[in-house]
Each structure stands twice: as structure tokens, then as C-alpha cells.
Amino acid sequence: MASEVKVPTLGESVTEATIGEWLKQPGDAVALDEPVASLETDKVAVEVPAPIAGVMGEHKFAVGDTVEVGTVITAIEEGTATAGPEETRPREEAPVEAQEASADEDAGVQPASASSSDETADVTTMSPAVRRAVLEHGLDPTKIRGTGKDGRLTKEDVLAAAKAKSAAPAPSASAPAPSPTPAPSGARPQGERREERVRMTRIRQTIAKRLKGAQEEAALLTTFNDCDMTAVIEAREAYKELFARKHGIKLGFMSFFAKAACLALKDVPAVNAQIDGDEIVYHDYVDISVAVSAPTGLVVLVVRNVDTMSFA
């Protein structure tokens, strides 16, 4: 019996998403609640879990296709994966001649095959954030030990491997310089100009639209002012441990900055105003946008009614 896998509810006002990545291929064994696909929306990337344990069915959509909430994207058959190619056939079903092969040949061939399948599994189950981090740091994902579920790589694993790579000692100056190698046949000839087009994710498309809209609609201004932070630093040092125990979160400087901005906007309400047609609209509340570096890119979150909030 097959169980359908549908696009889950993605949040308020979000009605569609894009297939970012298939984490399981048709015929793969799937455990209960194991992610089978990654979806990207305008706001976040989410993984779709398996409703039952079984065998992955056919992909009804390709990577990059847009799907609506509630759409069936695949199905999972109950049971276990069936034996297919020779490399997945159990050892006891192999011919007698193969079982009588020398131990040396088994030791030399089978570990390599197992290693190859493990490496392929590691690469195909990386999330978009992990894949982006691997590409940015130029690392080989098959050489990084994953600490996530079922041995999957996490972004922290990639960052730790990149830090270890940068901390590795540089080669000795006395080592002989490598001999120059000829340019490969596919190298770009001098004077030739090439371009590479990479399709943006839905989140990056939204970020681009918002930044362009802010440039066109808002008056851009940058101002620099110096202030004495001694009292703020002393207050934070005095209360940060008590604050962390009470609220379960660290006391950062952003709370002080937001509070200072609220007090300043109350004193100078003209700054907390906007022009709408031929009218100036003043606000008796304060909404502050905070830029956050998320795994999928820079996201500017709007914290509303900051003037009524505590530091926590």
C-alpha cells in the first residue's frame, strides 16, 4: 500500500514552493519521518518528512518546479527495498564461484564499493545550506564526518572542517616547487569572455526584490556618530549571567541598541514618520528591522512594537 507525500502547510500567506532538492531517489529505503525532499519558499527552506517507512516512489516533479500546498509530489510504498543490480544483491544469493573467490580479492574490492556508495549517499543527502557551505569553502564532502541524523552532514560539520583546513600548517619553504603544468585543453583562451548563469532560489529572489524596492522607495542615508559605551558594557558584564539563567538567552548589545532607538524616536517623532501622498504619517509605535545572517542568506526581520518589549 502506498502513502502519498504532499506539500505541507508552509506558513501564513505562503501557498506555493519550489522543489529545491530530492533527498531520496526512487527505490531508496526510507525511514519514518526521514526527509525525502527539500522545499524552498520566499521565506524559508523546509524539509518534507516521510509519513511512513518504506520504499521511495517516483518523483512527480523535478528540481526547480513550483508546487502548491497540498500537491502530491511522490509516494512511498510500504515494505523494504527489493534487490536489484548485482551490487545490491545479498552475498548469500551470489553464485558459488563468487563465494569461493580469494580473501585478498574480497578485501581489495568490496571496501572500495562500500566506500563509493557511502560517498554517493553523503553527497545526495546534503541540504541546500550544507551544499552552499561546501562550495564556498572548497571542501570535499566525502572527507567530512557527518554528525547529523543517519550520518548526514550539517553546516557546523562543514565550518569545523574549513576551520581545521585553514589551521593546517603551510608547506615548508624548503620544499621543492612543483613543476608548472600545461593548461588543460578546456582552459579559457586569452581574451575570451564567459558567463555562468545560476538560477536563484525563491528566497534570494525575494531578497533582491525587497532590496531594489527599498532603494527606489526609501530615502537612503548613512550617518556616523560616536558614543561612550562604557556604561552599557559594564551593565552587560554585571547582569549577563543572571540574564542568561533567567531567560535562557544571552544578553547581547542589540537589546541596548533597540532600546536606545525607541527612546530617541519618542523624543524626535519626525524621524519615526513617513510621507503618504501629501500627508505626513506619524507613528506612536516603533517597528525595527534587524538584519540576520541565516543559512539561506541575509534576511531582514521586522520586530514590531519594540517600544513595548523587554530586553529578553
C-alpha positions as CSV (number, residue, x, y, z in Angstrom):
1,M,0.0,0.0,0.0
2,A,1.4,3.4,-1.0
3,S,1.2,6.5,1.1
4,E,1.2,9.9,-0.7
5,V,3.7,12.6,0.2
6,K,2.2,16.0,0.0
7,V,3.5,19.6,0.2
8,P,2.9,20.6,3.9
9,T,1.4,23.8,5.1
10,L,4.3,26.3,4.8
11,G,3.0,29.2,6.9
12,E,0.6,32.1,6.7
13,S,0.1,33.6,3.2
14,V,2.6,31.0,1.7
15,T,0.7,29.0,-0.9
16,E,3.5,27.5,-3.1
17,A,7.1,26.4,-3.0
18,T,9.9,25.3,-5.3
19,I,11.4,21.8,-5.3
20,G,15.0,22.6,-4.1
21,E,16.4,19.1,-3.8
22,W,15.3,15.5,-3.8
23,L,17.0,13.9,-0.7
24,K,15.8,10.4,-1.7
25,Q,15.8,8.7,-5.1
26,P,13.2,6.2,-6.5
27,G,13.8,2.8,-5.0
28,D,15.7,4.1,-1.9
29,A,14.7,2.8,1.5
30,V,13.1,5.5,3.6
31,A,12.6,5.5,7.4
32,L,9.7,7.1,9.2
33,D,10.0,10.9,9.4
34,E,13.2,10.8,7.3
35,P,13.4,13.9,5.0
36,V,12.8,12.9,1.3
37,A,12.7,16.4,-0.3
38,S,13.7,20.0,0.4
39,L,11.3,22.8,-0.5
40,E,12.2,26.5,-0.8
41,T,9.7,29.3,-0.3
42,D,10.0,33.1,-0.3
43,K,10.8,33.0,3.4
44,V,12.4,29.7,4.4
45,A,13.7,26.3,3.2
46,V,11.8,23.3,4.7
47,E,12.3,19.5,4.5
48,V,9.4,17.1,3.8
49,P,9.4,14.1,6.1
50,A,8.3,10.6,5.1
51,P,4.8,9.7,6.6
52,I,5.7,6.0,6.7
53,A,8.7,3.7,6.4
54,G,9.1,2.0,3.1
55,V,10.5,2.5,-0.4
56,M,10.7,5.8,-2.2
57,G,8.4,6.1,-5.2
58,E,8.6,8.1,-8.5
59,H,9.3,11.8,-8.4
60,K,6.3,13.6,-9.8
61,F,8.1,16.9,-10.1
62,A,11.7,17.8,-11.0
63,V,14.1,20.1,-9.1
64,G,13.1,23.7,-9.8
65,D,9.4,23.0,-10.4
66,T,6.8,25.1,-8.5
67,V,4.3,23.2,-6.4
68,E,1.3,24.3,-4.3
69,V,0.4,23.4,-0.8
70,G,-1.3,20.0,-0.7
71,T,0.1,18.8,-4.0
72,V,1.3,15.2,-4.1
73,I,5.0,15.2,-5.0
74,T,5.7,11.5,-4.6
75,A,4.6,8.3,-2.8
76,I,6.1,5.8,-0.5
77,E,5.4,2.1,-0.8
78,E,5.3,0.1,2.4
79,G,7.9,-2.7,2.8
80,T,11.6,-2.9,2.1
81,A,13.7,-2.1,-1.0
82,T,13.9,-5.1,-3.4
83,A,17.2,-6.4,-4.6
84,G,18.1,-5.0,-8.0
85,P,21.6,-4.7,-9.5
86,E,24.3,-7.2,-8.6
87,E,26.0,-4.7,-6.3
88,T,22.9,-4.6,-4.0
89,R,22.2,-8.4,-4.1
90,P,22.8,-10.2,-0.8
91,R,26.0,-12.2,-0.5
92,E,24.2,-15.5,0.2
93,E,22.5,-15.3,-3.2
94,A,25.7,-14.9,-5.2
95,P,26.9,-17.9,-7.3
96,V,29.1,-20.4,-5.6
97,E,32.0,-19.4,-7.7
98,A,31.9,-15.9,-6.5
99,Q,31.7,-17.0,-2.9
100,E,34.9,-19.1,-3.4
101,A,36.9,-16.0,-4.6
102,S,40.1,-15.4,-2.7
103,A,40.0,-13.4,0.5
104,D,42.5,-11.0,-0.9
105,E,40.2,-10.0,-3.8
106,D,37.3,-9.5,-1.4
107,A,39.4,-7.3,0.8
108,G,40.5,-5.2,-2.1
109,V,37.2,-4.8,-4.0
110,Q,34.3,-4.7,-1.6
111,P,35.5,-2.0,0.8
112,A,36.0,0.3,-2.2
113,S,32.5,-0.4,-3.4
114,A,31.1,0.3,0.0
115,S,33.1,3.5,0.3
116,S,31.8,4.6,-3.1
117,S,28.2,4.0,-2.2
118,D,28.7,5.9,1.2
119,E,30.3,8.8,-0.6
120,T,27.4,9.0,-3.1
121,A,24.9,8.9,-0.3
122,D,26.6,11.7,1.6
123,V,26.6,13.9,-1.5
124,T,22.9,13.3,-2.4
125,T,21.6,13.9,1.1
126,M,23.2,17.3,1.7
127,S,20.7,20.1,2.4
128,P,21.0,23.4,0.3
129,A,22.7,25.2,3.2
130,V,25.3,22.5,3.6
131,R,26.0,22.3,-0.1
132,R,26.4,26.0,-0.3
133,A,28.9,26.0,2.6
134,V,30.9,23.1,1.0
135,L,31.1,25.1,-2.3
136,E,32.1,28.3,-0.5
137,H,35.0,26.7,1.4
138,G,36.1,24.4,-1.5
139,L,35.8,21.2,0.6
140,D,35.3,17.5,-0.4
141,P,32.1,16.4,1.4
142,T,33.1,12.8,1.2
143,K,36.1,13.5,3.5
144,I,34.0,15.2,6.2
145,R,32.5,13.2,9.0
146,G,28.8,14.0,9.5
147,T,27.3,14.3,12.9
148,G,23.6,14.8,11.8
149,K,20.9,12.2,11.6
150,D,22.0,9.0,9.9
151,G,25.5,10.4,9.5
152,R,24.3,13.4,7.3
153,L,26.5,16.5,7.1
154,T,25.5,19.6,9.0
155,K,26.6,23.2,8.4
156,E,28.6,23.0,11.7
157,D,30.5,20.0,10.3
158,V,31.5,21.9,7.2
159,L,32.5,25.0,9.2
160,A,34.6,22.9,11.5
161,A,36.3,21.2,8.6
162,A,37.0,24.5,7.0
163,K,38.5,25.9,10.2
164,A,40.7,22.8,10.5
165,K,41.8,23.2,6.9
166,S,42.7,26.9,7.4
167,A,44.6,26.0,10.6
168,A,46.7,23.3,8.9
169,P,50.4,24.2,8.7
170,A,51.6,25.7,5.5
171,P,54.1,23.7,3.4
172,S,57.8,24.2,4.2
173,A,59.6,26.8,2.2
174,S,62.4,24.4,1.6
175,A,60.1,22.0,-0.3
176,P,60.8,21.9,-4.0
177,A,58.4,24.0,-6.0
178,P,56.0,22.0,-8.2
179,S,56.8,21.9,-11.8
180,P,54.5,24.0,-14.0
181,T,51.7,22.0,-15.6
182,P,50.4,22.8,-19.1
183,A,47.0,24.4,-19.3
184,P,44.2,21.9,-19.8
185,S,42.6,21.6,-23.1
186,G,39.4,23.2,-21.8
187,A,41.1,26.3,-20.4
188,R,39.7,29.6,-21.5
189,P,41.8,31.2,-24.3
190,Q,43.1,34.7,-23.6
191,G,40.6,37.4,-24.4
192,E,37.6,35.1,-24.4
193,R,34.7,36.1,-22.1
194,R,32.5,33.5,-20.5
195,E,29.4,33.7,-18.3
196,E,27.7,31.3,-15.9
197,R,24.0,31.5,-15.1
198,V,22.8,30.0,-11.8
199,R,19.1,30.1,-11.1
200,M,18.3,32.0,-7.9
201,T,16.3,30.3,-5.1
202,R,12.9,31.8,-4.2
203,I,14.4,33.3,-1.0
204,R,17.2,35.1,-2.9
205,Q,14.6,36.4,-5.5
206,T,12.6,37.9,-2.6
207,I,15.7,39.4,-1.0
208,A,16.6,41.0,-4.4
209,K,13.1,42.4,-4.9
210,R,13.0,43.9,-1.4
211,L,16.4,45.5,-1.6
212,K,15.6,47.0,-5.0
213,G,12.2,48.2,-3.7
214,A,13.9,49.8,-0.6
215,Q,16.4,51.6,-2.9
216,E,13.6,53.0,-5.1
217,E,11.1,53.9,-2.3
218,A,13.2,54.9,0.7
219,A,15.4,57.9,1.2
220,L,18.9,56.4,1.7
221,L,21.0,58.0,4.4
222,T,24.1,56.8,6.3
223,T,25.2,58.8,9.4
224,F,28.1,58.0,11.8
225,N,28.1,59.1,15.4
226,D,30.5,58.3,18.3
227,C,29.1,57.5,21.8
228,D,30.6,56.3,25.0
229,M,29.6,52.6,25.6
230,T,31.3,52.2,29.0
231,A,28.1,52.2,31.0
232,V,26.4,49.7,28.6
233,I,29.4,47.4,28.7
234,E,29.6,47.5,32.5
235,A,25.8,46.8,32.8
236,R,26.1,43.8,30.4
237,E,29.0,42.3,32.3
238,A,27.2,42.7,35.6
239,Y,23.9,41.1,34.5
240,K,24.7,38.8,31.6
241,E,25.0,35.6,33.7
242,L,21.8,36.3,35.7
243,F,20.0,37.3,32.5
244,A,21.0,34.0,30.8
245,R,19.9,31.9,33.7
246,K,16.5,33.6,34.0
247,H,15.6,33.9,30.3
248,G,17.7,31.1,28.7
249,I,19.2,33.5,26.1
250,K,22.4,35.7,26.2
251,L,22.2,39.4,26.8
252,G,23.6,41.0,23.7
253,F,24.2,44.6,22.6
254,M,21.3,44.6,20.2
255,S,18.8,44.9,23.1
256,F,20.6,48.1,24.2
257,F,20.7,49.5,20.7
258,A,17.0,48.8,20.1
259,K,16.0,50.4,23.4
260,A,18.1,53.5,22.7
261,A,16.5,53.8,19.2
262,C,13.0,53.6,20.8
263,L,13.8,56.4,23.3
264,A,15.3,58.5,20.5
265,L,12.2,58.1,18.3
266,K,9.9,59.1,21.1
267,D,12.0,62.3,21.6
268,V,12.1,63.0,17.9
269,P,8.8,61.7,16.4
270,A,9.5,63.2,13.0
271,V,12.1,60.5,12.4
272,N,9.5,57.8,13.0
273,A,7.2,59.1,10.3
274,Q,6.6,58.5,6.6
275,I,5.2,60.5,3.7
276,D,1.9,59.2,2.2
277,G,0.8,61.3,-0.8
278,D,0.5,64.9,0.5
279,E,0.4,63.9,4.2
280,I,3.0,63.0,6.8
281,V,2.0,60.0,8.9
282,Y,3.4,59.9,12.5
283,H,3.6,56.7,14.4
284,D,3.2,56.2,18.2
285,Y,4.7,52.8,17.9
286,V,8.2,51.5,16.9
287,D,9.0,48.7,14.5
288,I,12.6,47.9,14.0
289,S,14.1,45.8,11.2
290,V,17.1,43.6,12.2
291,A,19.3,42.0,9.6
292,V,20.0,38.4,10.4
293,S,22.6,36.1,8.6
294,A,20.6,32.9,8.0
295,P,21.9,29.8,6.3
296,T,19.9,30.7,3.2
297,G,21.1,34.3,3.0
298,L,20.6,37.7,4.6
299,V,17.1,38.1,6.0
300,V,15.8,41.4,7.5
301,L,13.3,40.5,10.2
302,V,10.7,43.2,11.3
303,V,10.3,43.2,15.1
304,R,7.0,45.0,15.7
305,N,6.1,47.1,18.8
306,V,9.7,47.1,20.1
307,D,8.9,50.0,22.4
308,T,6.6,47.8,24.5
309,M,9.1,44.9,24.7
310,S,11.7,44.0,27.4
311,F,15.3,43.2,26.7
312,A,14.6,39.5,26.7
